[in-house]
Amino acid sequence: MSEADELMLAALEKEEREYRKDEIVIRSGGSVTELYVVKSGWLASYSLLDDGRRQILRLFYPGDIVDLSEIALVVSRHDIKCLTATVLCPFPKAGLEPVFTHSPRLTALLFSMTVRENATLLDRIRAIGRFSAYERVCYLILEIAFRLDATDENSASRDFRVPLTQSDIADLLGLTNVYVSKTMSRIENDGLISRDGNRIRILKLRTMAELCNFNGDPHIDSSWFPVK
């Protein structure tokens, strides 16, 4: 990136807001006026059905932009809440105008990030629709590991903290709490992972990837990006 590009990105992170665990950042039906860069913490977007059932749609990690996929919408289609204490850098949607006007390269990057988000969601839909509970949980563990490795420079892809409850995992994968508990124990007993509280260490990454047909985090192809 050029120095000008770096300054434009830095301008998006000049303000910080702190949020408590379980605090709602965006409510479904509210106006989409701001986006957020995640400086620290984890968040989740989700939808609630009329009967109270919840479907978690995606997770946000340090370095992500919340919610870039809704930038073109007037009204938010889902809720977003903090899974941990979180620090966000909010900026108005209009704050991207200098990027779109002056930096085709950064514009291409933001577009590509949104495409990658959609690719990740499509892969998880495939997992939820066709995989067993065992395969789904293996898939989620690998998805989190690779996403953290891509966005958090302090993360090691095989040893990481997962601040998700059994209910969170169940609502991500379309399972019950009981299934999640039993499946995590099976995966650990089979020697694929070890656990210490909410910390997970992957012991047999290749075996897990083969079990659930995991192809890794989608890589962004920057070869077509404008030069300037």
C-alpha positions in Angstrom: 0.0 0.0 0.0 1.0 3.6 -0.6 1.4 6.0 2.3 -1.8 7.7 1.2 -3.6 4.3 1.4 -2.3 3.7 4.9 -3.4 7.1 6.0 -6.9 6.5 4.7 -7.1 3.2 6.6 -5.8 4.8 9.8 -8.5 7.4 9.5 -11.1 4.7 9.9 -9.6 3.6 13.2 -9.1 7.0 14.9 -12.1 6.6 17.3 -12.5 3.7 19.8 -15.5 2.5 21.7 -15.5 -0.2 24.4 -18.3 -2.7 24.7 -19.2 -5.2 27.4 -19.6 -8.9 26.9 -23.1 -9.7 25.5 -23.7 -6.0 24.6 -25.7 -5.5 21.4 -23.8 -3.4 18.9 -26.3 -3.5 16.0 -30.0 -4.4 16.1 -32.0 -6.0 13.3 -34.2 -3.4 11.6 -31.9 -0.5 12.6 -30.4 1.9 10.1 -27.0 1.0 8.7 -25.1 4.2 9.2 -21.8 3.0 10.7 -19.3 0.2 10.1 -16.7 -0.9 12.7 -13.2 -2.2 12.7 -12.6 -4.8 15.4 -9.6 -3.8 17.4 -10.0 -6.5 20.0 -12.6 -9.1 21.0 -15.1 -11.4 19.3 -18.5 -10.6 18.0 -21.3 -12.6 16.3 -24.1 -11.8 13.9 -27.3 -13.7 14.4 -31.0 -13.9 13.6 -33.8 -14.7 16.0 -36.9 -16.5 14.9 -40.4 -15.7 16.2 -40.3 -18.7 18.6 -37.0 -17.6 20.1 -34.7 -19.9 18.2 -31.4 -18.3 17.2 -29.1 -18.9 14.2 -25.6 -17.5 14.4 -24.5 -16.4 11.0 -20.9 -15.4 11.3 -18.1 -14.5 13.7 -16.0 -11.4 13.7 -12.4 -11.4 14.9 -9.7 -8.7 15.5 -8.9 -7.0 12.2 -12.4 -7.7 10.7 -14.8 -5.0 9.5 -18.3 -5.2 11.0 -20.5 -5.5 8.9 -18.9 -4.9 5.5 -21.5 -7.1 3.7 -24.3 -4.7 4.7 -22.7 -1.5 3.5 -25.2 -1.2 0.6 -28.3 -1.8 2.8 -30.5 0.9 4.4 -31.6 -1.4 7.3 -29.7 -4.1 9.1 -31.0 -7.6 8.6 -29.6 -9.2 11.7 -28.3 -8.4 15.2 -24.6 -8.2 16.2 -23.5 -8.7 19.8 -20.2 -9.0 21.6 -19.1 -12.5 22.7 -16.3 -11.0 24.8 -15.4 -7.5 26.0 -14.7 -5.7 22.8 -13.1 -2.6 21.4 -14.4 -1.3 18.1 -13.4 1.6 15.9 -16.6 3.0 14.4 -16.7 5.1 11.2 -19.6 6.4 9.1 -20.3 4.7 5.8 -19.4 8.0 4.2 -16.0 7.6 5.7 -15.3 5.2 2.8 -15.9 7.8 0.2 -12.2 8.9 0.1 -11.2 5.3 -0.4 -13.6 4.8 -3.3 -12.7 8.1 -4.9 -8.9 8.1 -4.5 -7.8 4.5 -4.1 -9.0 1.9 -6.6 -6.6 -0.6 -4.9 -8.2 -0.3 -1.5 -11.6 -0.4 -3.1 -10.7 -3.7 -4.7 -9.4 -5.0 -1.4 -12.7 -4.1 0.4 -14.7 -5.7 -2.4 -12.5 -8.9 -2.2 -13.0 -9.1 1.6 -16.7 -9.1 1.1 -16.5 -11.8 -1.5 -14.3 -13.9 0.9 -16.9 -13.5 3.6 -19.5 -14.9 1.3 -17.2 -17.8 0.3 -16.7 -18.7 3.9 -20.5 -18.6 4.6 -21.2 -20.9 1.6 -18.6 -23.4 2.8 -20.3 -23.5 6.2 -23.8 -23.9 4.6 -22.4 -26.9 2.9 -21.1 -28.3 6.2 -24.3 -27.7 8.0 -26.4 -29.2 5.2 -24.4 -32.4 4.5 -22.0 -33.1 7.4 -22.5 -35.2 10.5 -22.2 -33.5 13.9 -18.7 -34.8 14.3 -17.7 -33.3 10.9 -19.4 -30.0 11.5 -17.6 -29.4 14.8 -14.2 -30.3 13.2 -15.0 -27.9 10.4 -15.8 -25.1 12.8 -12.6 -25.6 14.8 -10.6 -25.4 11.6 -12.5 -22.4 10.3 -11.8 -20.5 13.5 -8.1 -21.5 13.5 -7.5 -20.4 10.0 -9.5 -17.1 10.4 -7.6 -16.2 13.5 -4.3 -17.0 11.8 -5.2 -14.6 9.0 -6.5 -11.7 11.1 -4.7 -11.8 14.4 -0.9 -11.6 14.4 -0.8 -12.8 18.0 -2.6 -16.1 17.2 -1.1 -19.5 16.5 -3.3 -21.4 14.1 -3.1 -24.7 16.2 -3.4 -23.2 19.7 -6.1 -20.6 20.4 -8.9 -19.5 22.7 -12.5 -20.0 21.7 -14.8 -17.8 23.8 -17.9 -19.6 22.6 -20.5 -21.4 24.7 -22.0 -24.7 23.8 -25.1 -22.8 22.9 -23.1 -20.5 20.5 -21.6 -23.5 18.8 -25.0 -25.2 18.6 -26.5 -22.1 17.0 -23.7 -21.8 14.5 -23.9 -25.4 13.4 -27.6 -26.3 13.7 -27.0 -28.7 16.6 -28.2 -29.1 20.2 -26.1 -28.3 23.3 -26.0 -32.1 24.1 -24.7 -33.0 20.7 -22.0 -30.3 20.9 -20.8 -31.5 24.3 -20.7 -35.1 23.3 -19.0 -34.4 19.9 -16.3 -32.2 21.4 -15.5 -35.0 23.9 -15.4 -37.5 21.1 -13.0 -35.3 19.0 -10.8 -34.9 22.1 -10.9 -38.6 23.0 -9.9 -39.4 19.4 -6.7 -37.4 19.8 -7.5 -34.7 17.2 -7.5 -31.9 19.8 -6.7 -31.1 23.4 -8.7 -28.7 25.6 -7.9 -26.6 28.6 -10.9 -24.5 29.6 -11.9 -22.6 26.5 -8.5 -23.1 24.9 -8.2 -25.6 22.0 -5.0 -27.1 20.6 -5.2 -28.9 17.3 -3.1 -32.0 17.4 -3.9 -33.6 14.0 -4.7 -30.8 11.6 -4.4 -32.8 8.4 -6.6 -35.7 9.7 -9.3 -33.2 10.8 -9.1 -31.4 7.4 -9.6 -34.7 5.6 -12.5 -35.7 7.8 -14.5 -32.6 7.0 -13.2 -31.8 3.5 -11.8 -28.5 4.8 -9.8 -26.6 2.2 -8.5 -23.7 4.3 -9.4 -20.0 4.5 -10.2 -18.6 1.0 -7.2 -16.7 -0.1 -7.6 -13.3 -1.8 -6.1 -13.0 -5.3 -4.6 -9.5 -5.5 -3.0 -10.0 -8.9 -5.9 -8.1 -10.6 -5.9 -5.2 -8.2 -5.2 -1.8 -9.8 -1.6 -0.7 -9.4 -2.5 2.7 -7.9 
